[in-house]
Amino acid sequence: MLKIILILLVLLPSGSLASEIEPFKSDGCSVFPDGTREQHDLWLACCTAHDYAYWQGGTYQQRLAADKALEACIAKVGEPEIARIMLAGVRAGGTPYLPTKFRWGFGWPYLRG
C-alpha cells in the first residue's frame, strides 16, 4: 500500500505541470509602494519590468541580473537608498521555493519556473 501511495505522489504532479506559461500580469511593486508620497508611481515602471523577468523565470544568474536591474532602475530615478532596500527584499522574498504570487517564475506552476 505504501508503494502505491509513493508512486501516485511521484506520478500525479508530473501530469499536472503546464507546458505553457500563463499570460503576463504585474502587480506593480508587490508588497512595496510603487513610488513616494509625492510621486505615487515613481519606480512603478522598474517594478513592471522586474515582474516581467520574474514571470518568465529562468536560471539563478537570470534572477540575479533581474534583481540588479531593478536596483539600477530605482537608483536611476533618484532613489538609491530605496533601490538597496528593494534589492534586499526581492533577494529574500522572490525565491522560487515559496508559493507566492511574486516568486521567481510565477508565470509557471509552482516549482516549474
N, CA, C and O atoms as CSV, one atom per row, in Angstrom:
chain,resi,resn,atom,element,x,y,z
A,1,MET,N,N,0.818,-1.191,0.000
A,1,MET,CA,C,0.000,0.000,0.000
A,1,MET,C,C,0.867,1.262,0.000
A,1,MET,O,O,0.576,2.218,-0.718
A,2,LEU,N,N,1.924,1.262,0.800
A,2,LEU,CA,C,2.818,2.415,0.860
A,2,LEU,C,C,3.479,2.664,-0.493
A,2,LEU,O,O,3.660,3.812,-0.899
A,3,LYS,N,N,3.841,1.577,-1.191
A,3,LYS,CA,C,4.448,1.723,-2.515
A,3,LYS,C,C,3.487,2.404,-3.482
A,3,LYS,O,O,3.901,3.259,-4.266
A,4,ILE,N,N,2.233,2.043,-3.436
A,4,ILE,CA,C,1.235,2.631,-4.332
A,4,ILE,C,C,1.091,4.129,-4.050
A,4,ILE,O,O,1.025,4.934,-4.979
A,5,ILE,N,N,1.043,4.491,-2.797
A,5,ILE,CA,C,0.924,5.905,-2.432
A,5,ILE,C,C,2.145,6.687,-2.913
A,5,ILE,O,O,2.008,7.782,-3.459
A,6,LEU,N,N,3.323,6.133,-2.714
A,6,LEU,CA,C,4.540,6.807,-3.163
A,6,LEU,C,C,4.567,6.964,-4.680
A,6,LEU,O,O,4.964,8.013,-5.187
A,7,ILE,N,N,4.154,5.943,-5.398
A,7,ILE,CA,C,4.110,6.019,-6.861
A,7,ILE,C,C,3.128,7.098,-7.304
A,7,ILE,O,O,3.427,7.880,-8.207
A,8,LEU,N,N,1.971,7.141,-6.677
A,8,LEU,CA,C,0.984,8.162,-7.026
A,8,LEU,C,C,1.502,9.569,-6.733
A,8,LEU,O,O,1.272,10.490,-7.518
A,9,LEU,N,N,2.188,9.737,-5.626
A,9,LEU,CA,C,2.739,11.045,-5.283
A,9,LEU,C,C,3.794,11.497,-6.283
A,9,LEU,O,O,3.952,12.693,-6.525
A,10,VAL,N,N,4.505,10.558,-6.854
A,10,VAL,CA,C,5.526,10.889,-7.846
A,10,VAL,C,C,4.905,11.158,-9.209
A,10,VAL,O,O,5.314,12.092,-9.899
A,11,LEU,N,N,3.927,10.358,-9.606
A,11,LEU,CA,C,3.357,10.462,-10.948
A,11,LEU,C,C,2.311,11.549,-11.107
A,11,LEU,O,O,2.265,12.194,-12.155
A,12,LEU,N,N,1.485,11.774,-10.124
A,12,LEU,CA,C,0.399,12.741,-10.267
A,12,LEU,C,C,0.874,14.165,-10.545
A,12,LEU,O,O,0.340,14.800,-11.453
A,13,PRO,N,N,1.838,14.692,-9.820
A,13,PRO,CA,C,2.259,16.063,-10.112
A,13,PRO,C,C,2.838,16.235,-11.510
A,13,PRO,O,O,2.669,17.298,-12.109
A,14,SER,N,N,3.515,15.224,-12.049
A,14,SER,CA,C,4.130,15.371,-13.361
A,14,SER,C,C,3.094,15.540,-14.460
A,14,SER,O,O,3.370,16.195,-15.465
A,15,GLY,N,N,1.932,14.976,-14.297
A,15,GLY,CA,C,0.891,15.133,-15.301
A,15,GLY,C,C,0.190,16.468,-15.220
A,15,GLY,O,O,-0.493,16.861,-16.166
A,16,SER,N,N,0.339,17.174,-14.120
A,16,SER,CA,C,-0.376,18.436,-13.950
A,16,SER,C,C,0.475,19.661,-14.265
A,16,SER,O,O,-0.015,20.785,-14.159
A,17,LEU,N,N,1.739,19.474,-14.648
A,17,LEU,CA,C,2.585,20.616,-14.965
A,17,LEU,C,C,2.164,21.235,-16.290
A,17,LEU,O,O,2.043,20.540,-17.298
A,18,ALA,N,N,1.947,22.510,-16.281
A,18,ALA,CA,C,1.559,23.209,-17.504
A,18,ALA,C,C,2.760,23.302,-18.437
A,18,ALA,O,O,3.886,23.544,-18.003
A,19,SER,N,N,2.499,23.105,-19.720
A,19,SER,CA,C,3.575,23.210,-20.690
A,19,SER,C,C,3.675,24.620,-21.252
A,19,SER,O,O,4.623,24.941,-21.970
A,20,GLU,N,N,2.702,25.460,-20.929
A,20,GLU,CA,C,2.711,26.837,-21.407
A,20,GLU,C,C,2.638,27.800,-20.228
A,20,GLU,O,O,2.008,27.526,-19.206
A,21,ILE,N,N,3.292,28.913,-20.404
A,21,ILE,CA,C,3.304,29.940,-19.364
A,21,ILE,C,C,1.962,30.676,-19.352
A,21,ILE,O,O,1.322,30.845,-20.391
A,22,GLU,N,N,1.555,31.105,-18.174
A,22,GLU,CA,C,0.325,31.894,-18.028
A,22,GLU,C,C,0.522,33.270,-18.673
A,22,GLU,O,O,1.662,33.709,-18.833
A,23,PRO,N,N,-0.558,33.957,-19.043
A,23,PRO,CA,C,-0.408,35.321,-19.575
A,23,PRO,C,C,0.259,36.238,-18.544
A,23,PRO,O,O,0.057,36.094,-17.338
A,24,PHE,N,N,1.052,37.179,-19.047
A,24,PHE,CA,C,1.766,38.089,-18.149
A,24,PHE,C,C,0.801,38.987,-17.390
A,24,PHE,O,O,-0.177,39.494,-17.939
A,25,LYS,N,N,1.107,39.167,-16.116
A,25,LYS,CA,C,0.395,40.144,-15.295
A,25,LYS,C,C,1.388,40.713,-14.289
A,25,LYS,O,O,2.324,40.036,-13.863
A,26,SER,N,N,1.165,41.953,-13.924
A,26,SER,CA,C,2.041,42.630,-12.971
A,26,SER,C,C,1.198,43.199,-11.840
A,26,SER,O,O,0.090,43.690,-12.059
A,27,ASP,N,N,1.733,43.127,-10.641
A,27,ASP,CA,C,1.056,43.760,-9.506
A,27,ASP,C,C,1.845,44.978,-9.031
A,27,ASP,O,O,1.746,45.392,-7.876
A,28,GLY,N,N,2.625,45.536,-9.942
A,28,GLY,CA,C,3.450,46.686,-9.572
A,28,GLY,C,C,4.593,46.240,-8.687
A,28,GLY,O,O,5.295,45.282,-9.013
A,29,CYS,N,N,4.783,46.902,-7.606
A,29,CYS,CA,C,5.899,46.580,-6.704
A,29,CYS,C,C,5.487,45.614,-5.595
A,29,CYS,O,O,6.071,45.623,-4.511
A,30,SER,N,N,4.498,44.796,-5.864
A,30,SER,CA,C,4.010,43.762,-4.947
A,30,SER,C,C,3.658,44.348,-3.586
A,30,SER,O,O,2.699,45.113,-3.475
A,31,VAL,N,N,4.406,44.009,-2.565
A,31,VAL,CA,C,4.090,44.461,-1.207
A,31,VAL,C,C,4.852,45.731,-0.823
A,31,VAL,O,O,4.924,46.088,0.353
A,32,PHE,N,N,5.416,46.406,-1.820
A,32,PHE,CA,C,6.182,47.636,-1.602
A,32,PHE,C,C,5.489,48.767,-2.359
A,32,PHE,O,O,4.880,48.506,-3.397
A,33,PRO,N,N,5.556,50.007,-1.886
A,33,PRO,CA,C,4.927,51.115,-2.627
A,33,PRO,C,C,5.507,51.258,-4.038
A,33,PRO,O,O,6.665,50.917,-4.281
A,34,ASP,N,N,4.695,51.761,-4.954
A,34,ASP,CA,C,5.119,51.973,-6.344
A,34,ASP,C,C,5.880,53.286,-6.522
A,34,ASP,O,O,6.399,53.563,-7.603
A,35,GLY,N,N,5.946,54.080,-5.479
A,35,GLY,CA,C,6.631,55.368,-5.543
A,35,GLY,C,C,6.566,56.069,-4.194
A,35,GLY,O,O,6.256,55.462,-3.169
A,36,THR,N,N,6.862,57.349,-4.223
A,36,THR,CA,C,6.858,58.149,-2.998
A,36,THR,C,C,5.469,58.740,-2.759
A,36,THR,O,O,4.564,58.567,-3.575
A,37,ARG,N,N,5.312,59.425,-1.653
A,37,ARG,CA,C,4.033,60.102,-1.380
A,37,ARG,C,C,3.760,61.194,-2.410
A,37,ARG,O,O,2.613,61.438,-2.785
A,38,GLU,N,N,4.818,61.838,-2.856
A,38,GLU,CA,C,4.668,62.919,-3.830
A,38,GLU,C,C,4.511,62.386,-5.255
A,38,GLU,O,O,3.736,62.927,-6.043
A,39,GLN,N,N,5.238,61.341,-5.575
A,39,GLN,CA,C,5.202,60.742,-6.917
A,39,GLN,C,C,4.819,59.271,-6.748
A,39,GLN,O,O,5.677,58.407,-6.569
A,40,HIS,N,N,3.539,59.013,-6.808
A,40,HIS,CA,C,2.981,57.704,-6.453
A,40,HIS,C,C,3.482,56.541,-7.309
A,40,HIS,O,O,3.477,55.398,-6.850
A,41,ASP,N,N,3.907,56.806,-8.525
A,41,ASP,CA,C,4.367,55.716,-9.392
A,41,ASP,C,C,5.792,55.954,-9.897
A,41,ASP,O,O,6.123,55.596,-11.028
A,42,LEU,N,N,6.618,56.549,-9.067
A,42,LEU,CA,C,7.977,56.944,-9.453
A,42,LEU,C,C,8.803,55.780,-9.993
A,42,LEU,O,O,9.481,55.937,-11.008
A,43,TRP,N,N,8.765,54.635,-9.351
A,43,TRP,CA,C,9.551,53.486,-9.809
A,43,TRP,C,C,8.665,52.321,-10.255
A,43,TRP,O,O,9.130,51.184,-10.336
A,44,LEU,N,N,7.400,52.598,-10.542
A,44,LEU,CA,C,6.478,51.543,-10.990
A,44,LEU,C,C,6.965,50.864,-12.268
A,44,LEU,O,O,6.874,49.642,-12.384
A,45,ALA,N,N,7.479,51.631,-13.226
A,45,ALA,CA,C,7.980,51.036,-14.477
A,45,ALA,C,C,9.130,50.068,-14.193
A,45,ALA,O,O,9.266,49.048,-14.869
A,46,CYS,N,N,9.949,50.383,-13.201
A,46,CYS,CA,C,11.048,49.484,-12.812
A,46,CYS,C,C,10.484,48.157,-12.311
A,46,CYS,O,O,10.979,47.086,-12.664
A,47,CYS,N,N,9.449,48.242,-11.490
A,47,CYS,CA,C,8.832,47.040,-10.927
A,47,CYS,C,C,8.122,46.218,-12.002
A,47,CYS,O,O,8.146,44.988,-11.959
A,48,THR,N,N,7.493,46.888,-12.960
A,48,THR,CA,C,6.805,46.169,-14.032
A,48,THR,C,C,7.811,45.400,-14.882
A,48,THR,O,O,7.566,44.246,-15.235
A,49,ALA,N,N,8.933,46.021,-15.212
A,49,ALA,CA,C,9.986,45.323,-15.960
A,49,ALA,C,C,10.528,44.148,-15.145
A,49,ALA,O,O,10.793,43.078,-15.693
A,50,HIS,N,N,10.691,44.347,-13.856
A,50,HIS,CA,C,11.166,43.283,-12.962
A,50,HIS,C,C,10.142,42.147,-12.889
A,50,HIS,O,O,10.507,40.972,-12.898
A,51,ASP,N,N,8.863,42.508,-12.818
A,51,ASP,CA,C,7.803,41.491,-12.822
A,51,ASP,C,C,7.855,40.653,-14.091
A,51,ASP,O,O,7.634,39.443,-14.042
A,52,TYR,N,N,8.145,41.277,-15.223
A,52,TYR,CA,C,8.210,40.543,-16.493
A,52,TYR,C,C,9.306,39.477,-16.430
A,52,TYR,O,O,9.103,38.341,-16.859
A,53,ALA,N,N,10.454,39.849,-15.896
A,53,ALA,CA,C,11.543,38.877,-15.742
A,53,ALA,C,C,11.145,37.772,-14.770
A,53,ALA,O,O,11.412,36.598,-15.024
A,54,TYR,N,N,10.510,38.137,-13.660
A,54,TYR,CA,C,10.094,37.150,-12.664
A,54,TYR,C,C,8.999,36.242,-13.205
A,54,TYR,O,O,8.966,35.054,-12.881
A,55,TRP,N,N,8.116,36.775,-14.012
A,55,TRP,CA,C,7.052,35.980,-14.635
A,55,TRP,C,C,7.667,34.864,-15.481
A,55,TRP,O,O,7.210,33.722,-15.435
A,56,GLN,N,N,8.699,35.195,-16.248
A,56,GLN,CA,C,9.345,34.207,-17.115
A,56,GLN,C,C,10.148,33.172,-16.337
A,56,GLN,O,O,10.163,31.991,-16.682
A,57,GLY,N,N,10.816,33.634,-15.281
A,57,GLY,CA,C,11.678,32.732,-14.530
A,57,GLY,C,C,12.960,32.443,-15.292
A,57,GLY,O,O,13.300,33.149,-16.241
A,58,GLY,N,N,13.664,31.412,-14.879
A,58,GLY,CA,C,14.918,31.051,-15.530
A,58,GLY,C,C,15.952,30.609,-14.514
A,58,GLY,O,O,15.628,30.040,-13.471
A,59,THR,N,N,17.199,30.882,-14.842
A,59,THR,CA,C,18.309,30.424,-14.017
A,59,THR,C,C,18.548,31.350,-12.821
A,59,THR,O,O,17.985,32.440,-12.729
A,60,TYR,N,N,19.381,30.888,-11.933
A,60,TYR,CA,C,19.788,31.709,-10.786
A,60,TYR,C,C,20.434,33.004,-11.270
A,60,TYR,O,O,20.145,34.081,-10.748
A,61,GLN,N,N,21.311,32.896,-12.271
A,61,GLN,CA,C,22.000,34.073,-12.795
A,61,GLN,C,C,21.031,35.062,-13.432
A,61,GLN,O,O,21.221,36.273,-13.315
A,62,GLN,N,N,19.995,34.565,-14.105
A,62,GLN,CA,C,18.991,35.449,-14.692
A,62,GLN,C,C,18.213,36.182,-13.596
A,62,GLN,O,O,17.897,37.364,-13.734
A,63,ARG,N,N,17.914,35.483,-12.529
A,63,ARG,CA,C,17.213,36.132,-11.408
A,63,ARG,C,C,18.086,37.214,-10.788
A,63,ARG,O,O,17.611,38.315,-10.513
A,64,LEU,N,N,19.346,36.909,-10.571
A,64,LEU,CA,C,20.267,37.890,-10.003
A,64,LEU,C,C,20.374,39.113,-10.912
A,64,LEU,O,O,20.384,40.246,-10.429
A,65,ALA,N,N,20.455,38.891,-12.225
A,65,ALA,CA,C,20.529,40.003,-13.182
A,65,ALA,C,C,19.253,40.842,-13.141
A,65,ALA,O,O,19.321,42.070,-13.198
A,66,ALA,N,N,18.095,40.196,-13.042
A,66,ALA,CA,C,16.821,40.922,-12.962
A,66,ALA,C,C,16.765,41.767,-11.694
A,66,ALA,O,O,16.299,42.906,-11.722
A,67,ASP,N,N,17.233,41.216,-10.595
A,67,ASP,CA,C,17.218,41.945,-9.326
A,67,ASP,C,C,18.181,43.129,-9.355
A,67,ASP,O,O,17.867,44.202,-8.840
A,68,LYS,N,N,19.344,42.934,-9.953
A,68,LYS,CA,C,20.314,44.026,-10.079
A,68,LYS,C,C,19.785,45.109,-11.018
A,68,LYS,O,O,20.024,46.295,-10.791
A,69,ALA,N,N,19.065,44.709,-12.073
A,69,ALA,CA,C,18.466,45.684,-12.992
A,69,ALA,C,C,17.401,46.511,-12.271
A,69,ALA,O,O,17.287,47.713,-12.509
A,70,LEU,N,N,16.626,45.880,-11.398
A,70,LEU,CA,C,15.642,46.613,-10.595
A,70,LEU,C,C,16.346,47.639,-9.716
A,70,LEU,O,O,15.933,48.797,-9.644
A,71,GLU,N,N,17.399,47.211,-9.057
A,71,GLU,CA,C,18.158,48.123,-8.198
A,71,GLU,C,C,18.683,49.313,-9.004
A,71,GLU,O,O,18.562,50.458,-8.568
A,72,ALA,N,N,19.261,49.051,-10.168
A,72,ALA,CA,C,19.811,50.122,-11.004
A,72,ALA,C,C,18.721,51.068,-11.492
A,72,ALA,O,O,18.920,52.283,-11.523
A,73,CYS,N,N,17.583,50.526,-11.868
A,73,CYS,CA,C,16.470,51.330,-12.368
A,73,CYS,C,C,15.950,52.277,-11.286
A,73,CYS,O,O,15.718,53.456,-11.550
A,74,ILE,N,N,15.771,51.767,-10.087
A,74,ILE,CA,C,15.256,52.602,-8.994
A,74,ILE,C,C,16.296,53.646,-8.584
A,74,ILE,O,O,15.943,54.781,-8.263
A,75,ALA,N,N,17.559,53.270,-8.594
A,75,ALA,CA,C,18.615,54.246,-8.295
A,75,ALA,C,C,18.634,55.347,-9.359
A,75,ALA,O,O,18.878,56.512,-9.048
A,76,LYS,N,N,18.378,54.973,-10.603
A,76,LYS,CA,C,18.399,55.933,-11.716
A,76,LYS,C,C,17.296,56.986,-11.588
A,76,LYS,O,O,17.475,58.119,-12.035
A,77,VAL,N,N,16.167,56.633,-10.987
A,77,VAL,CA,C,15.102,57.630,-10.797
A,77,VAL,C,C,15.365,58.493,-9.562
A,77,VAL,O,O,14.531,59.313,-9.178
A,78,GLY,N,N,16.534,58.299,-8.947
A,78,GLY,CA,C,16.938,59.173,-7.857
A,78,GLY,C,C,16.716,58.644,-6.463
A,78,GLY,O,O,16.706,59.413,-5.502
A,79,GLU,N,N,16.538,57.339,-6.334
A,79,GLU,CA,C,16.274,56.763,-5.014
A,79,GLU,C,C,17.232,55.603,-4.705
A,79,GLU,O,O,16.796,54.455,-4.611
A,80,PRO,N,N,18.535,55.890,-4.545
A,80,PRO,CA,C,19.491,54.806,-4.310
A,80,PRO,C,C,19.260,54.038,-3.006
A,80,PRO,O,O,19.529,52.838,-2.942
A,81,GLU,N,N,18.765,54.714,-1.975
A,81,GLU,CA,C,18.503,54.019,-0.708
A,81,GLU,C,C,17.338,53.039,-0.868
A,81,GLU,O,O,17.399,51.901,-0.404
A,82,ILE,N,N,16.285,53.500,-1.526
A,82,ILE,CA,C,15.139,52.626,-1.800
A,82,ILE,C,C,15.592,51.459,-2.669
A,82,ILE,O,O,15.146,50.329,-2.474
A,83,ALA,N,N,16.474,51.729,-3.623
A,83,ALA,CA,C,16.976,50.677,-4.515
A,83,ALA,C,C,17.651,49.561,-3.722
A,83,ALA,O,O,17.440,48.382,-4.007
A,84,ARG,N,N,18.448,49.922,-2.744
A,84,ARG,CA,C,19.129,48.904,-1.926
A,84,ARG,C,C,18.134,48.116,-1.077
A,84,ARG,O,O,18.271,46.904,-0.911
A,85,ILE,N,N,17.139,48.810,-0.546
A,85,ILE,CA,C,16.105,48.126,0.244
A,85,ILE,C,C,15.322,47.152,-0.635
A,85,ILE,O,O,15.049,46.019,-0.237
A,86,MET,N,N,14.967,47.612,-1.838
A,86,MET,CA,C,14.221,46.749,-2.763
A,86,MET,C,C,15.046,45.525,-3.154
A,86,MET,O,O,14.521,44.413,-3.227
A,87,LEU,N,N,16.336,45.733,-3.404
A,87,LEU,CA,C,17.192,44.602,-3.764
A,87,LEU,C,C,17.193,43.564,-2.645
A,87,LEU,O,O,17.049,42.370,-2.905
A,88,ALA,N,N,17.353,44.010,-1.421
A,88,ALA,CA,C,17.341,43.072,-0.289
A,88,ALA,C,C,16.003,42.346,-0.205
A,88,ALA,O,O,15.960,41.145,0.063
A,89,GLY,N,N,14.918,43.072,-0.432
A,89,GLY,CA,C,13.587,42.468,-0.361
A,89,GLY,C,C,13.344,41.417,-1.425
A,89,GLY,O,O,12.818,40.343,-1.132
A,90,VAL,N,N,13.727,41.721,-2.671
A,90,VAL,CA,C,13.471,40.741,-3.737
A,90,VAL,C,C,14.411,39.547,-3.646
A,90,VAL,O,O,14.046,38.438,-4.036
A,91,ARG,N,N,15.608,39.765,-3.140
A,91,ARG,CA,C,16.524,38.626,-2.980
A,91,ARG,C,C,15.981,37.664,-1.920
A,91,ARG,O,O,16.073,36.447,-2.074
A,92,ALA,N,N,15.419,38.216,-0.848
A,92,ALA,CA,C,14.883,37.369,0.223
A,92,ALA,C,C,13.504,36.819,-0.112
A,92,ALA,O,O,13.238,35.637,0.109
A,93,GLY,N,N,12.635,37.655,-0.638
A,93,GLY,CA,C,11.240,37.255,-0.830
A,93,GLY,C,C,10.885,36.685,-2.185
A,93,GLY,O,O,9.810,36.108,-2.342
A,94,GLY,N,N,11.761,36.831,-3.174
A,94,GLY,CA,C,11.432,36.381,-4.523
A,94,GLY,C,C,11.879,34.974,-4.854
A,94,GLY,O,O,11.817,34.557,-6.011
A,95,THR,N,N,12.323,34.244,-3.865
A,95,THR,CA,C,12.800,32.882,-4.101
A,95,THR,C,C,11.746,32.027,-4.807
A,95,THR,O,O,10.555,32.170,-4.529
A,96,PRO,N,N,12.162,31.147,-5.708
A,96,PRO,CA,C,11.194,30.276,-6.374
A,96,PRO,C,C,10.654,29.175,-5.470
A,96,PRO,O,O,9.740,28.449,-5.861
A,97,TYR,N,N,11.201,29.043,-4.278
A,97,TYR,CA,C,10.815,27.948,-3.389
A,97,TYR,C,C,9.662,28.283,-2.447
A,97,TYR,O,O,9.236,27.435,-1.663
A,98,LEU,N,N,9.159,29.504,-2.519
A,98,LEU,CA,C,7.974,29.880,-1.745
A,98,LEU,C,C,6.798,30.039,-2.705
A,98,LEU,O,O,6.960,30.647,-3.763
A,99,PRO,N,N,5.634,29.517,-2.372
A,99,PRO,CA,C,4.489,29.578,-3.294
A,99,PRO,C,C,3.764,30.935,-3.251
A,99,PRO,O,O,2.566,31.003,-2.978
A,100,THR,N,N,4.508,31.999,-3.523
A,100,THR,CA,C,3.917,33.337,-3.503
A,100,THR,C,C,3.551,33.774,-4.914
A,100,THR,O,O,4.011,33.185,-5.892
A,101,LYS,N,N,2.726,34.806,-5.016
A,101,LYS,CA,C,2.329,35.314,-6.328
A,101,LYS,C,C,3.429,36.156,-6.961
A,101,LYS,O,O,3.294,36.569,-8.112
A,102,PHE,N,N,4.505,36.418,-6.244
A,102,PHE,CA,C,5.601,37.227,-6.776
A,102,PHE,C,C,6.930,36.464,-6.786
A,102,PHE,O,O,7.993,37.081,-6.859
A,103,ARG,N,N,6.881,35.145,-6.715
A,103,ARG,CA,C,8.104,34.333,-6.711
A,103,ARG,C,C,8.744,34.324,-8.103
A,103,ARG,O,O,8.093,34.662,-9.092
A,104,TRP,N,N,9.998,33.943,-8.173
A,104,TRP,CA,C,10.715,33.778,-9.435
A,104,TRP,C,C,10.010,32.689,-10.244
A,104,TRP,O,O,9.818,31.574,-9.761
A,105,GLY,N,N,9.630,33.018,-11.467
A,105,GLY,CA,C,8.934,32.064,-12.330
A,105,GLY,C,C,7.448,31.977,-12.057
A,105,GLY,O,O,6.847,30.928,-12.287
A,106,PHE,N,N,6.826,33.066,-11.566
A,106,PHE,CA,C,5.410,32.992,-11.169
A,106,PHE,C,C,4.456,32.745,-12.329
A,106,PHE,O,O,3.289,32.426,-12.097
A,107,GLY,N,N,4.910,32.882,-13.558
A,107,GLY,CA,C,4.055,32.584,-14.706
A,107,GLY,C,C,3.851,31.097,-14.920
A,107,GLY,O,O,2.920,30.678,-15.608
A,108,TRP,N,N,4.717,30.316,-14.335
A,108,TRP,CA,C,4.655,28.856,-14.429
A,108,TRP,C,C,4.070,28.285,-13.141
A,108,TRP,O,O,4.019,28.975,-12.123
A,109,PRO,N,N,3.632,27.040,-13.180
A,109,PRO,CA,C,3.187,26.403,-11.935
A,109,PRO,C,C,4.330,26.375,-10.910
A,109,PRO,O,O,5.506,26.388,-11.274
A,110,TYR,N,N,3.972,26.337,-9.660
A,110,TYR,CA,C,4.939,26.319,-8.561
A,110,TYR,C,C,6.011,25.261,-8.791
A,110,TYR,O,O,5.706,24.120,-9.138
A,111,LEU,N,N,7.261,25.647,-8.596
A,111,LEU,CA,C,8.471,24.838,-8.754
A,111,LEU,C,C,8.795,24.494,-10.205
A,111,LEU,O,O,9.636,23.629,-10.451
A,112,ARG,N,N,8.154,25.145,-11.169
A,112,ARG,CA,C,8.462,24.923,-12.579
A,112,ARG,C,C,9.368,26.023,-13.125
A,112,ARG,O,O,10.211,25.754,-13.981
A,113,GLY,N,N,9.207,27.272,-12.638
A,113,GLY,CA,C,9.883,28.442,-13.211
A,113,GLY,C,C,11.328,28.522,-12.888
A,113,GLY,O,O,12.004,29.459,-13.312
